[in-house]
Amino acid sequence: MIKSYIKLTVLALCIAAIIAGCSKNTADDVKHPSSEPAQTAITAGEENITQEVTAVQEVTPTQDTAPTEEAAPTEEITPTEEAAPTPEATPDPDLPFAYGKKWCEVIPASEMFLESYFAIIKERLQTYTDEIIGETLINSSFALYDTPYNAADYSDYDIADDKVIFTFSGATLTGSEHPEFTYECDLSEAYAFMQYDLDGNPIHRPEIRELDASKKMIALTFDDGPNVDIDPQLDEVLLRHNARATFFINASRCVRVPDSWTDSVRNLKAHGHEIGSHEYSHLFQNKEDYDREVIWTEVNRSNLILADVTGEAPQYLRLPGGCNIEYFKYLPMPYFYWSGAAADWENRTLKSGETKEDMYARKEDATYNNVIKGAKDGAIILMHVNYPEEPAALERILSTLDKEEYIYVTLSELLYYKGVTPENGKQYSLIK
């Protein structure tokens, strides 16, 4: 019994000693946290943790456990619809001319400008290349007046600030190695020949009224204006009968006579009448007189002047004498003959014992009879602004045709309602 007690006592003392020794070691560790063995242990521990984390990351994709939301951020960076916003309807500044019929669709030069403007540039380029570039123009579509117009020659253009800039390669015009050169035109000049405005909207020239297409239509045309004395009288008669007409103007009269003559042209246009070109100076009268180079100069000069006077380039041309020559097919405008004529220029010599007043009365009757004879649906009637009896004859003509319910239209209106699209270089008379 005593032996057993002693054994238990010894065992308890041993355990107490062991516990005391462990407590001392723990206290030493806490007392020296910066000792070298401790630091080594921490580093080793960090390495082990890193290795364990790496091992976990490598194993994670093969585990069947479901990934957390934080582990799948890829869904937040794939907004395919938001990455392609609808473009705003603004022009692209890198395009030659971005204001098109569709957003950022470049309007080709052949649609932007009337061909009559290219004819003007074509004439200028001959002087431009010879005098400024110092090289001879050789491209036949530019150099000659009896060659077809080539739209591709003018395809490279830009509208910047107050200029229209055409770019040509040396090979295109002169056949040289000159890389390219530009030709600038004032936008204020070019705009009268443009068929779209600077916002890409079509410019409707000239105005077309809403009319009853089932009724007979006739186009009255007056040559050799302006005439500051006769024009207002003709205009008054036309307005009284709700009639519109086309006036073919000799442009030289707009620069050689007082401003009142130019104002007369503007007044006619303001009242809805159409202004056409009767070339610049009425230089030619018979076929034999026409010079194929000079006629282009006459037409171009007239178009520029009338565009400046009215703000719109004339759409149509009537050549003096109504001539039709083979090379006129290269003219940059449609040109018009007539289906009926007043013949008001004929038989104006005083007869024996006849006074001027008698002659005017005689010519008034003749003009009336000739026009009524030529009146029919789709007719184009030739008259003039030169003669004092013309307003009185016109009053009688319209009073008679009113009874047949004719509508008096411009050439553009007649072509529109008859479904005819006029072609440049082609002559028209009766429009069916």
HELIX and SHEET records of a PDB file:
HELIX    1   1 ILE A    2  LYS A   31  1                                  30    
HELIX    2   2 GLU A   36  VAL A   59  1                                  24    
HELIX    3   3 THR A   60  THR A   62  5                                   3    
HELIX    4   4 GLU A   69  ALA A   71  5                                   3    
HELIX    5   5 PRO A   73  ILE A   77  5                                   5    
HELIX    6   6 ALA A  109  MET A  112  1                                   4    
HELIX    7   7 GLU A  115  THR A  127  1                                  13    
HELIX    8   8 TYR A  128  ILE A  133  3                                   6    
HELIX    9   9 SER A  140  ALA A  143  1                                   4    
HELIX   10  10 ALA A  151  TYR A  154  5                                   4    
HELIX   11  11 GLY A  170  LEU A  173  1                                   4    
HELIX   12  12 LEU A  187  ALA A  190  1                                   4    
HELIX   13  13 TYR A  191  PHE A  193  5                                   3    
HELIX   14  14 ILE A  230  ARG A  240  1                                  11    
HELIX   15  15 ARG A  253  ARG A  256  1                                   4    
HELIX   16  16 ASP A  259  ALA A  270  1                                  12    
HELIX   17  17 LYS A  287  ASP A  289  5                                   3    
HELIX   18  18 VAL A  294  THR A  310  1                                  17    
HELIX   19  19 PRO A  320  GLY A  322  5                                   3    
HELIX   20  20 GLU A  326  TYR A  330  5                                   5    
HELIX   21  21 LYS A  356  GLY A  374  1                                  19    
HELIX   22  22 GLU A  390  ASP A  402  1                                  13    
HELIX   23  23 LEU A  411  TYR A  417  1                                   7    
SHEET    1   A 3 TYR A 157  ALA A 160  0                                        
SHEET    2   A 3 LYS A 163  PHE A 168 -1                                        
SHEET    3   A 3 PHE A 181  ASP A 186 -1                                        
SHEET    1   B 5 GLU A 274  SER A 277  0                                        
SHEET    2   B 5 THR A 246  ILE A 249  1                                        
SHEET    3   B 5 MET A 217  GLY A 225  1                                        
SHEET    4   B 5 ALA A 379  HIS A 384  1                                        
SHEET    5   B 5 GLY A 340  ALA A 341  1                                        
SHEET    1   C 4 GLU A 274  SER A 277  0                                        
SHEET    2   C 4 THR A 246  ILE A 249  1                                        
SHEET    3   C 4 MET A 217  GLY A 225  1                                        
SHEET    4   C 4 ILE A 407  VAL A 409  1                                        
SHEET    1   D 2 TYR A 335  PHE A 336  0                                        
SHEET    2   D 2 GLN A 427  TYR A 428  1                                        
END                                                                             
